[in-house]
Amino acid sequence: MKVRFLLAALAVVLASCKHPLRIVGQGDIFELNEGVRGCTLEEFQAQATRCTENDVVGDYNVIYDARPRPGWRFVSWNGACGDVPPGQCALNLPASFPAFWDETFPGIPTPPLVATFGLAGAVAQDQTYFAAVFGADDFDPFSALLRADLFVDGSYSYEAVLESSTFIESFGSGMYEREDDGLLSVAGEDTDFSAGGVATLEFDLVALVDLDGSDNEVSVAYLTPTRTSASNAILSGEYFCGFLDTDPASSFTQATLNGDGTGTFDVLESTSGLTGGGPLTYAVTSEGSVILNIAGFRLVGGIADDGNVITLTRTEAIGQGSGMCIKASTDQSIATMVGEYYGASASSSTASTSILELEVFAEGSAAFSVLVDSFGGGPTPLDETPFAVVENGRISSGFEQGMVSSDGRIAFLLVSRPDSQPEFTVYIRKSD
């Protein structure tokens, strides 16, 4: 009996299982207890046994720490982890567990522990968006509502949902990277990144800009995240909207949305000189796409900032365009916007796109400059103009008007004065 008992006890002590460690992206896994276990990026790439096997004998009490490489950030663990600070994974298993696993699943590793790292300038997790697109191919306008995916590895891809008859299938995939201050760099089939848009720190609004005019095609795409349980109720209150279309014309409109799919609108100013108003209807899908019927136009788009921002595009055969609505707020002033912004801009009259910089000053002025445009120009010297923000968030400058969100993160400006050259710009505050 003693011999049998000793043999059984020895079997428990020597029983083992394998707990592989895997890495997605670029980073390392370190053990904080004794530093014996772990898996560096180089070891994982070489398929070292301390990564592929990671033998566990006896008690398994460890804390793993995920450490990203430069330019990367920790995203998540895939595996059972105890309650420890973010980036760490605690495992506390008695010796009986390796013995049980070894006896029940001989020779089979336990599910691996996976540390996922994403690019520092990428979304925190894979995210699907609605993309409201407007552009021109050799002055022939096109538009679409696309489904776009941004991935933690810095790649993106598009898939058409609804497009105009003139839409061209040039939207595919590529790479993106958000700089610290919000400027978005993009790359296509090659790996050469160039300025290509702007994104909020939270990636809840992304503007991608095609600035390469060498193929006679340019475009803007305004991205908003998909949702799971949106409804008409998410859009309720007073909004101000800017819209650019292919007449070419632009209009600045006040709209009241009732939260039930109905509302009213009033065109305050347009480059064509048209004004007036009336009823409108809208519908919001559970995923957060929007259909807005206003003044005989059918606009589609998405929702950002919990219903405070609506992106729009027009995909009808008789006209295309793009726009944005921002919900009115209270107690706004020039102080809401003091600071620096990047802007994604489009002009329907010149079939051009650009990325702008805007700096707003407390004394009531602002300076604009072109960072880069589809004509190959930029940067340009700052052009200063009067600038004002009123209580509900409406903006007026020396030649534009627009709207700013209540927190000052997102704004749009529109050239809408009669007989002016229409231009529409979405601004996102720099985040450094």
ROMILO-973629 format. One record per residue (C-alpha): residue in three letters; x, y, z. Coordinates in pm, whole numbers, padded with zeros to 5 digits, always signed. Each point is the difference from the previous one (the first is absolute). Example, Ala and Ser with C-alpha at 12.3 -4.5 7.8 and 13.67 -1.06 7.14 Angstrom:
ALA+01230-00450+00780/SER+00137+00344-00066/
! end
This chain:
MET+00000+00000+00000/LYS+00277+00244+00085/VAL+00179-00074-00325/ARG-00322+00044-00201/PHE-00073+00326+00185/LEU+00349+00136-00068/LEU-00024-00091-00369/ALA-00336+00174-00028/ALA+00131+00311+00174/LEU+00308+00002-00226/ALA-00229-00024-00305/VAL-00189+00307+00116/VAL+00320+00196+00051/LEU+00146-00099-00336/ALA-00321+00029-00200/SER+00015+00296-00236/CYS-00186+00180-00273/LYS+00098+00248-00264/HIS-00131+00358-00002/PRO+00119+00162-00325/LEU+00062+00375-00016/ARG-00083+00182-00321/ILE+00051+00355-00124/VAL-00209+00192-00251/GLY+00165+00319-00123/GLN+00327+00115+00151/GLY+00069-00033+00372/ASP+00137-00230+00268/ILE-00142-00212+00283/PHE+00197+00013+00326/GLU-00054-00182+00328/LEU+00004+00235+00299/ASN+00048-00269+00268/GLU+00340-00157-00065/GLY+00062+00097-00361/VAL+00035-00364-00103/ARG-00302-00023-00228/GLY-00100+00229-00281/CYS+00038+00042-00374/THR+00173+00279-00187/LEU-00099+00102-00350/GLU+00320-00150-00141/GLU-00057-00327+00188/PHE-00357-00019-00126/GLN+00110+00063-00358/ALA+00262-00275+00039/GLN-00260-00231+00159/ALA+00210-00053+00312/THR-00125-00274+00233/ARG-00050+00247+00288/CYS-00270+00153-00224/THR-00142-00304-00181/GLU+00007-00234+00303/ASN+00048+00194+00326/ASP-00011-00316+00214/VAL-00187+00031+00327/VAL+00096-00236+00284/GLY-00156+00034+00343/ASP-00168+00322+00111/TYR-00042+00261-00274/ASN+00008+00337+00173/VAL+00125+00270-00234/ILE-00069+00355-00109/TYR+00076+00070-00364/ASP+00064+00354-00120/ALA-00063+00104-00362/ARG+00252+00259-00119/PRO-00049+00159-00343/ARG+00289+00081-00229/PRO+00055+00364-00108/GLY-00283+00122-00219/TRP-00236-00268+00134/ARG-00239-00025+00295/PHE-00153-00284+00200/VAL-00357-00081-00111/SER-00123-00309+00187/TRP+00063-00345+00140/ASN-00179-00299-00145/GLY-00016-00248+00284/ALA-00106-00026+00363/CYS+00160+00276+00206/GLY-00045+00109+00358/ASP-00089+00352+00112/VAL+00328+00188-00040/PRO+00097+00335-00156/PRO-00054+00035-00377/GLY+00274-00169-00198/GLN+00055-00268+00265/CYS-00141-00351+00025/ALA-00007-00194+00331/LEU-00029-00379+00009/ASN-00034-00188+00330/LEU-00055-00371-00057/PRO+00083-00281+00245/ALA+00215-00298-00098/SER-00314-00209-00034/PHE-00092+00187-00319/PRO+00309-00098-00203/ALA-00049-00355+00129/PHE-00367+00002-00105/TRP+00081+00141-00343/ASP+00286-00245-00056/GLU-00222-00292+00091/THR-00309+00118-00190/PHE+00170+00139-00313/PRO+00337-00173-00022/GLY+00238+00177-00238/ILE-00247+00281-00081/PRO+00096+00358+00098/THR-00245+00216+00192/PRO-00157+00291-00194/PRO+00276+00256-00057/LEU+00031+00335+00172/VAL+00004+00262-00275/ALA+00128+00354+00045/THR-00128+00228-00276/PHE+00181+00323-00083/GLY-00124+00265-00242/LEU+00172+00290-00167/ALA+00012+00304+00224/GLY-00182+00200-00266/ALA-00276-00254-00061/VAL-00340-00080+00149/ALA-00002-00171+00340/GLN-00195-00292-00147/ASP-00114-00099-00347/GLN-00280+00240-00085/THR-00260+00016-00278/TYR-00118+00339-00127/PHE-00249+00153-00238/ALA+00187+00217-00249/ALA-00183+00288-00170/VAL+00199+00056-00320/PHE-00001+00284-00252/GLY+00245+00052-00282/ALA+00065+00070-00365/ASP+00162-00194-00282/ASP+00122+00249-00259/PHE-00273+00242+00117/ASP-00267-00274-00017/PRO-00143-00020+00354/PHE-00057-00324+00189/SER-00118-00089+00348/ALA-00067-00304+00218/LEU-00077-00130+00343/LEU+00265-00262+00072/ARG+00074-00240+00280/ALA+00357+00058+00111/ASP+00212-00207+00236/LEU+00293+00142+00196/PHE+00220-00265+00162/VAL+00237+00011+00296/ASP+00289-00097-00228/GLY-00035+00330-00186/SER-00179-00131-00308/TYR-00337+00101-00141/SER-00242-00123-00265/TYR-00324+00113-00165/GLU-00315-00174-00117/ALA-00282+00174-00188/VAL-00344+00021+00165/LEU-00175+00257-00217/GLU+00151+00196-00285/SER-00090+00245-00273/SER-00013-00123-00358/THR+00326+00186-00062/PHE+00185-00159+00292/ILE+00335-00147-00096/GLU+00135-00314+00164/SER+00334+00150+00100/PHE-00052-00026+00374/GLY+00184-00312+00115/SER+00246-00039+00283/GLY+00314+00156+00137/MET+00180+00104+00316/TYR-00064+00291+00234/GLU+00174+00154+00298/ARG-00123+00277+00229/GLU+00268+00243+00107/ASP-00003+00120+00361/ASP-00175+00325-00089/GLY-00269-00163-00216/LEU+00136+00026-00354/LEU-00063-00325-00185/SER+00262-00145-00230/VAL-00101-00263-00255/ALA+00174-00235-00239/GLY-00130-00213-00286/GLU+00175-00294-00160/ASP+00341+00145+00078/THR+00120+00082+00348/ASP+00055+00372-00053/PHE-00229+00186+00237/SER-00133+00342-00090/ALA-00249+00242+00154/GLY-00345-00144-00053/GLY-00246+00126+00257/VAL-00067+00064+00364/ALA-00151-00193+00293/THR-00117+00069+00352/LEU+00199-00151+00285/GLU-00291-00237+00066/PHE-00034-00091-00371/ASP-00371+00083+00023/LEU+00031+00224-00306/VAL+00250-00059-00279/ALA+00040+00202-00319/LEU+00199-00163-00279/VAL+00107+00221-00290/ASP+00122-00111-00342/LEU+00246+00274-00092/ASP+00163-00171-00296/GLY-00126+00198-00298/SER+00240-00168-00244/ASP-00271-00250-00096/ASN-00260+00279-00030/GLU-00192-00152+00291/VAL-00042+00151+00346/SER-00239-00066+00286/VAL-00083+00042+00367/ALA-00146-00268+00229/TYR-00148+00076+00342/LEU+00000-00311+00225/THR-00225-00062+00301/PRO+00002-00322+00209/THR-00279-00254-00041/ARG-00223-00062+00301/THR-00208-00285+00140/SER-00326+00154+00122/ALA-00048+00344-00155/SER-00347+00137-00077/ASN-00170+00321-00112/ALA+00010+00120+00360/ILE+00377+00055-00016/LEU-00062+00303-00224/SER-00203+00256+00189/GLY+00028+00375+00030/GLU+00124+00295-00203/TYR+00275-00058-00257/PHE+00184+00221-00246/CYS+00110-00164-00324/GLY+00239+00081-00279/PHE-00032-00172-00336/LEU+00204+00011-00320/ASP-00140-00136-00327/THR+00076-00023-00369/ASP-00208+00287-00137/PRO+00259+00126+00115/ALA-00164+00152+00304/SER+00010-00006+00377/SER-00259+00075+00266/PHE-00013+00073+00372/THR-00314-00138+00163/GLN-00166-00005+00341/ALA-00186-00322+00083/THR-00211-00119+00291/LEU-00012-00377+00050/ASN-00276-00131+00224/GLY+00149-00336+00097/ASP-00280-00187-00180/GLY+00109+00021-00363/THR-00163+00336-00071/GLY+00114+00360+00010/THR+00023+00332-00177/PHE+00269+00194-00185/ASP+00078+00355-00105/VAL+00266+00087-00259/LEU+00177+00304+00144/GLU+00243+00067-00285/SER+00116-00156-00326/THR+00240+00087-00277/SER-00290-00035-00246/GLY-00205+00256+00193/LEU-00277-00248+00085/THR-00160+00008+00344/GLY-00314-00146+00156/GLY-00100-00294+00212/GLY-00255-00262+00085/PRO-00038-00349+00147/LEU+00263-00273-00011/THR+00015-00368+00086/TYR+00287-00223+00108/ALA+00066-00359+00097/VAL+00283-00147+00210/THR+00091-00368-00023/SER+00113-00200+00302/GLU+00356+00013-00140/GLY-00008+00378-00009/SER-00044+00079-00369/VAL-00228+00294-00079/ILE-00241+00078-00283/LEU-00108+00366-00010/ASN-00269+00124-00238/ILE+00013+00376-00022/ALA-00120+00245-00267/GLY-00039-00281-00250/PHE+00353-00130+00058/ARG+00085-00343+00138/LEU+00314+00009+00214/VAL+00170-00295+00170/GLY+00276-00018+00258/GLY+00097-00089+00354/ILE+00002+00127+00359/ALA+00292+00108+00219/ASP+00040+00144+00348/ASP-00313-00173+00137/GLY-00237+00170-00241/ASN+00154+00347+00014/VAL+00160-00034-00345/ILE-00153-00136-00322/THR+00205-00062-00315/LEU-00184+00000-00333/THR+00040-00074-00369/ARG-00241+00016-00291/THR-00001-00297-00239/GLU-00289+00085-00231/ALA+00041-00005-00379/ILE-00098+00366-00023/GLY+00265+00117+00243/GLN+00273-00094+00242/GLY+00157+00176+00293/SER+00111-00012+00362/GLY-00077+00177+00324/MET-00023-00001+00377/CYS-00246+00099+00272/ILE+00108+00095+00354/LYS-00240+00029+00290/ALA-00048+00344+00153/SER+00120+00047+00357/THR-00002+00277+00259/ASP+00248+00242+00155/GLN+00246-00020-00288/SER+00247+00276-00084/ILE+00328+00051-00178/ALA+00161-00176+00298/THR-00158-00328-00117/MET+00222-00001-00307/VAL+00319+00173+00111/GLY+00279-00227-00120/GLU+00114-00183-00312/TYR-00186-00225-00245/TYR+00058-00207-00311/GLY-00265+00018-00271/ALA-00108-00233-00281/SER-00129+00220-00280/ALA-00177-00046-00334/SER-00106+00240-00274/SER-00259-00107-00256/SER+00066+00293-00233/THR+00370-00080-00044/ALA-00027-00377+00061/SER+00280+00026+00255/THR+00082-00115+00352/SER+00239+00124+00264/ILE+00112-00032+00360/LEU-00007+00331+00184/GLU+00130+00130+00329/LEU-00207+00237+00211/GLU+00104+00192+00309/VAL-00265+00186+00199/PHE+00104+00288+00226/ALA-00173+00124+00315/GLU-00030+00358-00126/GLY-00243-00109-00272/SER+00207-00083-00306/ALA+00126-00311-00174/ALA+00281-00088-00239/PHE-00041-00249-00284/SER+00269-00167-00207/VAL+00015-00282-00255/LEU+00217-00289+00114/VAL-00031-00189-00330/ASP-00251-00010-00284/SER-00085-00214-00302/PHE+00160+00256-00234/GLY+00336-00074+00156/GLY+00007+00324+00196/GLY+00075+00080+00362/PRO+00094+00091+00253/THR-00123+00357-00030/PRO+00048+00296+00234/LEU-00265+00058+00266/ASP-00295+00210-00112/GLU-00163+00172+00299/THR-00370+00091+00012/PRO-00260+00108+00259/PHE-00152-00298+00182/ALA-00295-00025+00238/VAL-00189-00275+00184/VAL-00345+00078+00137/GLU-00184-00158+00291/ASN-00154-00296-00187/GLY+00328-00092-00171/ARG-00047+00175-00334/ILE+00318+00130-00158/SER+00050+00299-00226/SER+00329+00102-00156/GLY+00097+00257-00258/PHE-00127-00217-00286/GLU-00150-00318+00150/GLN-00249-00117+00258/GLY-00042-00331+00178/MET-00046-00182+00326/VAL+00207-00143+00287/SER-00079-00288+00234/SER-00060+00077+00365/ASP+00345-00126+00103/GLY+00181+00180-00282/ARG+00145-00321-00148/ILE-00186+00005-00332/ALA-00111+00286-00223/PHE-00086+00077-00358/LEU+00029+00316-00206/LEU-00183+00070-00323/VAL+00024+00260-00272/SER-00371+00062-00061/ARG-00036+00366-00093/PRO-00191+00057-00326/ASP+00219-00001-00312/SER+00301-00132+00195/GLN+00213-00302-00089/PRO-00141-00279+00223/GLU+00241-00175+00232/PHE-00058-00229+00299/THR+00250-00086+00273/VAL-00026-00233+00300/TYR+00237+00095+00283/ILE+00132-00218+00283/ARG+00190+00151+00291/LYS+00368-00087+00029/SER+00053-00220+00302/ASP+00354+00071+00113/
! end
